[in-house]
Amino acid sequence: MCGRFAQYSSRDDYFDSLGLKSDEITFDPEPIGRFNVAPGTKVLLLSEREDALQLDPVFWGYGPEWWDKQPLINARGETAASGRMFKPLWNHGRAIVPADGWFEWQKEGGKKQPFFISHRKKQPLFFAAIGKQPYGQDHGKEGFVIVTSSSNQGMVDIHDRRPLVIAADAVREWLSADTTPQRAEEIARDAAIPEKDFTWHPVSVKVGNIHNQGSELIEPVQ
């Protein structure tokens, strides 16, 4: 699953990794600076609207009017394209969360130890997301969810689920309105970053408090 992540680089850093030009989207060199992004807050989300890329602050969570529980924050990639809840979002609401890494908790000695997971080469990450379009409007708690996949090859030691991270060169096609839902399933399967490209380390338990936001939250601890 993904219940907490970091989005601290500048928009420039994320967009440069996607090969975007300055006339394709508004660039901003200032760091976003969010080291502890929690559900229920607004997150910068990349989407395609009116044939142009847009970056909007969108509520992290999805709870339609008929849903009487807490808003969902993740969708399983294996079933999102076909399930009642998420199929409409998969078909017409694909988006990307630019990020630098995410947090997972592992039980150690009766306590939960948080870990920060990021790209081995410190490259930006692009989480697959789905939600209610158009993202330029406020839909209340009908925001977005992060698509997840199963963890393999050692990463399961941290958690058995992880965000579905899409390769930079597949992001534009994932977002395109011309991409069919079936093709999006292929992208989710074939363009996902493998576990071997990630690294992780233990971090301070302070990340458990959403009011803590400093860069020290992603630093290794003994």
C-alpha positions in Angstrom: 0.0 0.0 0.0 1.0 3.6 0.0 -0.2 5.7 3.0 2.5 8.3 3.2 5.0 9.6 0.7 7.4 12.5 -0.1 7.0 15.2 -2.8 9.8 17.6 -2.0 11.7 18.3 -5.3 10.9 21.2 -7.6 8.4 21.0 -10.5 11.5 21.5 -12.7 13.1 18.4 -11.4 10.0 16.3 -12.1 9.3 17.8 -15.5 12.9 17.6 -16.7 12.8 13.9 -16.0 9.8 13.6 -18.3 11.5 15.6 -21.0 8.9 18.3 -20.9 9.6 21.7 -22.6 8.9 25.0 -21.0 6.0 25.7 -23.4 4.3 22.4 -22.5 3.6 23.1 -18.8 4.3 25.9 -16.3 7.7 25.4 -14.6 8.5 26.4 -11.1 12.1 26.2 -9.7 11.0 26.4 -6.1 11.1 23.0 -4.2 7.7 21.7 -3.2 9.2 20.7 0.1 6.7 18.2 1.4 8.5 15.4 3.1 5.5 13.7 4.8 2.4 13.8 2.5 -0.6 12.3 4.2 -4.0 11.1 2.9 -6.8 13.7 3.2 -4.5 16.5 2.0 -4.2 18.1 -1.4 -1.4 16.8 -3.5 0.0 18.1 -6.8 -1.3 15.8 -9.5 -0.3 15.7 -13.1 -3.0 15.0 -15.7 -4.0 15.8 -19.3 -6.9 18.2 -19.8 -7.9 19.9 -23.1 -5.0 18.3 -24.8 -2.5 19.9 -22.5 -0.7 18.8 -19.3 -1.9 20.3 -16.1 -0.6 20.2 -12.5 -3.4 20.7 -10.0 -3.7 20.4 -6.2 -6.1 17.5 -5.7 -7.5 15.8 -2.6 -5.8 12.5 -1.8 -8.7 10.1 -1.2 -11.8 8.9 -3.0 -15.2 8.6 -1.4 -18.3 9.0 -3.7 -21.6 10.1 -2.2 -22.8 6.5 -1.7 -19.6 5.4 0.1 -20.2 5.5 3.8 -16.7 4.7 5.0 -13.4 6.7 5.1 -12.2 7.7 1.6 -10.0 5.1 -0.1 -6.5 6.1 -0.8 -5.2 3.2 -2.9 -6.5 1.0 -5.7 -5.1 -2.4 -6.5 -3.7 -2.4 -10.0 -4.8 -6.0 -10.6 -8.5 -5.1 -10.3 -8.8 -1.3 -10.7 -9.6 -1.5 -14.4 -12.6 -3.8 -13.9 -14.0 -3.2 -10.5 -17.2 -1.2 -9.8 -15.5 1.5 -7.8 -12.6 2.3 -10.0 -13.3 1.3 -13.5 -14.8 4.7 -14.5 -11.7 6.4 -13.0 -9.4 4.1 -14.8 -11.1 4.8 -18.1 -11.3 8.6 -17.8 -9.3 9.8 -14.8 -5.7 8.5 -15.1 -3.1 10.8 -13.5 0.4 10.8 -12.1 1.7 11.7 -8.7 5.3 13.1 -9.0 7.2 11.9 -6.0 10.6 11.3 -4.5 9.8 8.2 -2.4 7.4 6.7 0.0 7.2 5.3 3.5 6.3 1.9 4.8 6.2 0.5 8.3 7.6 -2.9 9.4 7.1 -4.6 12.7 10.4 -5.0 14.6 10.6 -6.2 18.2 6.9 -5.4 18.8 7.3 -1.9 17.4 6.7 -0.4 13.9 9.8 0.8 12.2 9.3 3.2 9.3 11.4 2.9 6.1 11.9 5.4 3.3 11.9 3.9 -0.2 13.3 5.7 -3.2 15.0 5.2 -6.5 18.6 3.8 -6.3 19.8 6.6 -8.7 17.8 9.3 -6.8 15.5 9.8 -9.9 12.0 11.2 -9.5 9.2 8.7 -9.2 5.9 8.8 -11.1 3.1 7.0 -9.2 0.2 5.8 -11.3 -3.1 7.4 -10.0 -6.7 7.5 -11.0 -9.5 9.9 -9.8 -12.4 12.1 -10.7 -11.9 14.4 -13.7 -11.7 17.3 -14.3 -8.9 17.8 -11.8 -9.1 21.5 -12.1 -12.3 21.5 -10.1 -13.0 20.8 -6.4 -14.9 17.5 -6.1 -14.8 17.4 -2.3 -13.7 13.9 -1.2 -14.0 12.5 -4.7 -10.3 13.1 -5.4 -7.7 10.5 -6.4 -6.2 7.2 -5.3 -2.7 5.8 -5.9 -2.6 2.6 -7.9 -0.6 -0.2 -6.2 1.0 -3.4 -7.3 2.4 -6.5 -5.4 6.0 -6.4 -4.1 8.5 -9.0 -5.0 12.2 -9.8 -4.9 13.0 -8.7 -1.3 10.8 -5.6 -1.1 8.1 -7.8 0.3 10.2 -7.8 3.5 9.1 -4.2 3.9 5.5 -4.5 2.6 3.6 -6.8 0.3 2.2 -3.8 -1.7 3.8 -0.8 -3.2 2.9 2.2 -5.5 2.8 1.3 -9.2 5.7 3.5 -10.4 5.6 4.1 -14.2 8.8 4.7 -16.2 9.2 8.3 -17.3 9.0 7.5 -21.0 5.5 6.0 -20.6 3.9 8.8 -18.5 2.6 10.8 -21.5 0.9 7.7 -23.0 -0.6 6.8 -19.6 -2.1 10.3 -19.3 -3.3 10.6 -22.9 -7.1 10.6 -23.5 -6.3 8.7 -26.7 -4.9 5.8 -24.7 -7.6 3.0 -24.3 -8.3 1.5 -21.0 -6.9 -1.8 -22.3 -3.6 -0.1 -23.4 -3.4 1.5 -20.0 -3.5 -2.0 -18.4 -0.5 -2.9 -20.7 1.4 0.2 -19.6 0.7 -0.7 -15.9 2.1 -4.1 -16.5 5.0 -3.5 -18.9 6.2 0.0 -18.0 6.3 -0.4 -14.2 9.7 0.2 -12.5 11.0 -3.1 -11.1 11.8 -3.7 -7.4 15.6 -3.9 -8.2 15.6 -0.2 -9.0 14.6 0.8 -5.5 16.5 1.2 -2.2 15.3 1.7 1.3 16.5 2.5 4.8 15.1 3.0 8.3 14.0 6.5 9.3 12.8 8.3 12.4 9.5 7.3 13.9 8.7 11.1 13.8 7.3 10.5 10.3 4.3 8.9 12.0 3.1 12.4 13.0 1.8 14.2 10.0 2.7 17.6 11.5 6.4 16.7 11.1 7.6 17.8 7.7 11.3 18.4 7.8 14.0 16.9 5.5 15.3 14.9 8.5 12.4 12.5 8.1 14.0 10.8 5.1 17.5 10.6 6.7 18.7 7.1 7.7 18.7 6.2 11.4 20.6 3.4 13.1 
